[in-house]
Amino acid sequence: MIDAAANPSVLAGVDGRTSSRQLVEHNLGGTVNLLEFCKTHRAGFVLLSTSRVYAIAPLAALAVEEKQGAFRPSETAELPPGLSAAGVRETFSTAAPVSLYGATKLASEALALEYGEAFGFPCSSIVAACSPARGQFGRADQGIFAYCSTCGCANAR
């Protein structure tokens, strides 16, 4: 089972177009429904998560520069732990605040790991941003880094 269901904008729940309750119901409630299916049918589970699970403060403080039409971390700036010129590592902080959207995705990741462990089915999480999927346009509200990492259930992320 691949869980790709979520509101496509990190501004969901705070932009006045959707409610915060709807955000939680769609992102987290949808994941719970799929995990229950996997539990019943002994199916494997893959969660498509997001770079929006990373802490806002160190990202907001990051010095960036424009290169070839894209923002990148400044070459002279000191980078926070878990961030390098190659991208964001799983060790980058996920401490709150991460956004309401990010909190639902972090909770989904944690629940997937717990369900997989408790009910004995394989699960993993893929963290990606600016996915080339319907509704994803590479806008600022839809991702920060176009970087992907995969982790199995044995790993926290």
C-alpha positions in Angstrom: 0.0 0.0 0.0 1.4 3.4 -0.9 0.1 6.3 1.1 0.3 9.4 -1.1 -2.9 11.0 0.2 -2.4 14.4 1.8 -3.2 18.0 1.2 -0.7 19.3 -1.3 0.1 22.5 0.5 2.0 23.2 3.7 -0.3 26.3 4.1 -3.4 24.0 4.5 -5.2 24.6 7.7 -3.8 28.1 8.1 -4.6 29.7 4.8 -8.3 30.2 5.3 -9.2 27.9 2.5 -9.2 24.6 4.5 -9.7 24.1 8.2 -7.0 22.8 10.5 -9.4 19.9 11.4 -9.7 19.0 7.7 -5.9 19.0 7.5 -5.6 16.6 10.4 -8.4 14.4 9.1 -7.0 14.2 5.6 -3.3 13.8 6.3 -3.3 11.8 9.6 -6.8 10.2 9.4 -6.2 9.0 5.9 -2.9 7.3 7.0 -4.7 5.6 9.9 -7.3 4.2 7.5 -4.6 2.8 5.2 -2.7 1.4 8.2 -5.8 -0.4 9.4 -6.2 -1.9 5.9 -2.6 -3.1 5.9 -3.1 -4.6 9.4 -6.2 -6.5 8.2 -4.7 -7.7 4.9 -1.1 -8.2 6.1 0.0 -5.7 3.4 3.2 -3.7 3.3 3.0 0.0 3.7 5.0 2.9 2.2 4.3 6.5 3.4 5.2 9.4 1.1 6.2 12.0 3.5 7.6 15.5 3.1 10.6 17.8 3.8 8.1 19.9 5.7 8.7 17.7 8.7 11.9 19.6 9.4 12.2 22.4 12.0 11.2 25.9 10.8 13.7 27.9 12.9 17.0 26.6 11.5 15.6 26.7 7.9 14.3 30.3 8.3 17.7 31.3 9.7 19.6 29.8 6.8 21.4 32.2 4.6 20.6 31.5 0.9 21.7 32.8 -2.4 20.3 32.6 -5.9 22.2 30.4 -8.4 20.8 29.7 -11.9 17.3 30.6 -10.9 17.2 28.5 -7.7 17.8 29.3 -4.0 20.6 27.4 -2.4 22.3 27.6 1.0 25.0 30.3 0.8 28.4 28.8 0.3 29.9 31.0 3.1 27.1 30.3 5.6 27.5 27.9 8.5 25.0 25.1 8.0 22.9 23.6 10.8 23.5 20.0 11.8 21.9 17.6 9.3 22.2 20.0 6.3 25.0 19.9 3.7 25.6 21.0 0.2 24.2 17.5 -0.8 20.9 18.2 0.9 19.0 17.4 4.1 19.9 14.3 6.1 17.6 12.3 8.3 19.4 13.8 11.2 18.1 17.3 10.5 16.0 18.6 13.4 12.3 17.7 13.4 11.6 19.7 16.6 8.5 21.7 16.7 7.4 24.0 15.2 7.4 22.3 11.8 3.9 23.6 10.7 0.5 21.9 11.2 1.1 20.1 8.0 4.5 18.9 9.0 3.2 17.7 12.4 0.5 15.6 10.7 3.2 14.0 8.5 5.5 13.4 11.4 2.7 11.8 13.3 1.9 9.6 10.3 5.5 8.5 10.1 5.5 7.6 13.8 2.2 5.7 13.5 3.4 3.8 10.5 6.4 2.6 12.4 4.3 1.6 15.4 1.7 -0.2 13.3 4.4 -2.1 11.4 6.1 -3.2 14.7 2.9 -4.0 16.6 1.1 -5.9 13.8 4.1 -7.4 12.0 3.9 -5.9 8.5 6.7 -4.1 6.6 6.6 -0.3 6.4 8.8 2.5 5.3 8.7 6.2 4.8 10.0 8.2 1.8 10.7 11.9 2.5 10.6 14.0 -0.6 9.7 17.6 -1.6 8.5 19.2 -4.8 7.3 15.9 -6.2 6.2 16.0 -9.8 2.7 14.9 -9.0 -0.7 16.5 -9.7 -1.0 19.6 -7.6 2.8 20.0 -7.0 4.2 23.0 -8.8 7.5 23.6 -7.1 6.1 26.5 -5.2 7.4 27.7 -1.8 4.3 26.3 0.0 4.9 22.9 -1.4 8.5 22.1 -0.5 11.9 23.5 0.3 14.4 21.0 -0.9 14.1 18.7 -4.0 15.9 15.9 -2.2 14.7 12.4 -1.3 15.7 9.9 1.3 14.3 6.4 2.1 14.3 4.6 5.3 13.0 1.2 6.4 11.0 0.6 9.6 14.2 -0.4 11.4 15.2 3.3 11.1 13.5 6.2 12.7 13.2 8.0 9.4 
